[in-house]
Amino acid sequence: MIDTRAEAHEKAKKFAPNMSKQILAELLRNLKTGSELAEDLGADVVSVRARLSDLKKKKQIYIVGQRKNKKGNNEDVYRRVDTMDEDWYDNVVI
């Protein structure tokens, strides 16, 4: 019997660090939700949300608010911690 969780974990170990870097690069450009990041990166939203959770635990990103996604549901909007001292975000509409 194949342990699908272990298989998925091994697979994720290969792409997770790269995806985290891509997410951080996208968040440097603008505030985004998980589904927006998934769409921009051409990735599965579940994988992106897992990376967002990891980045949040590492205190590299944080939630600045919520906005409606394409399905009309509220979704958290993320921002990089290292952009806190920059001026560009003061006028960004969430």
C-alpha positions in Angstrom: 0.0 0.0 0.0 1.3 3.5 -1.0 1.3 6.1 1.7 -0.1 9.1 -0.3 0.6 11.6 2.5 4.3 10.6 2.5 4.4 10.7 -1.3 2.8 14.2 -1.4 5.2 15.4 1.3 8.2 14.2 -0.7 6.9 15.9 -3.8 6.2 19.2 -1.9 9.7 19.3 -0.5 11.0 19.7 -4.0 8.8 22.6 -5.2 7.8 24.3 -1.9 11.0 26.4 -1.4 10.8 27.7 -5.0 7.1 28.4 -4.8 7.7 30.4 -1.5 10.3 32.5 -3.3 7.9 33.1 -6.2 5.2 34.1 -3.8 7.5 36.6 -2.0 8.5 38.0 -5.4 4.8 38.5 -6.3 4.0 40.1 -3.0 6.9 42.6 -3.5 4.9 43.9 -6.5 1.5 44.2 -4.8 -0.8 43.0 -2.1 -2.5 39.7 -3.2 -4.8 37.0 -2.0 -4.0 33.3 -2.2 -6.2 32.7 -5.3 -4.6 35.8 -7.0 -1.2 34.4 -6.3 -2.2 30.9 -7.6 -3.6 32.4 -10.8 -0.5 34.6 -11.4 1.9 31.7 -10.7 -0.1 29.1 -12.6 -0.2 27.0 -9.5 -2.8 25.1 -7.5 -4.5 27.3 -4.9 -4.1 24.6 -2.2 -0.3 24.5 -2.7 -0.2 28.3 -2.6 -2.2 28.5 0.6 0.1 25.9 2.2 3.1 28.1 1.3 1.3 31.2 2.6 0.8 29.4 6.0 4.5 28.5 6.1 5.5 32.1 5.3 3.1 33.5 7.9 4.5 31.2 10.5 8.0 32.3 9.6 6.8 35.9 10.0 7.8 36.8 6.4 4.3 37.9 5.4 1.1 38.9 7.3 -2.5 39.6 6.6 -3.5 43.2 5.9 -7.2 42.7 5.3 -9.7 40.9 3.2 -11.4 41.3 -0.1 -13.8 39.3 -2.3 -12.4 36.7 -4.6 -13.9 35.8 -8.0 -16.4 33.5 -6.3 -17.6 36.3 -4.1 -16.1 34.9 -0.9 -13.9 36.9 1.5 -10.2 36.0 1.2 -7.2 37.2 3.2 -4.9 39.7 1.5 -1.2 39.3 2.2 1.8 41.6 2.4 5.5 41.1 2.9 6.9 42.1 6.2 10.0 43.6 4.7 7.9 46.2 2.8 6.6 47.8 6.0 8.8 50.8 5.8 8.1 51.6 2.2 5.6 54.3 1.1 4.0 52.5 -1.9 1.5 50.5 0.2 -0.1 53.5 1.9 -2.3 54.2 -1.1 -3.1 50.6 -2.1 -6.8 49.7 -2.0 -7.5 46.4 -0.5 
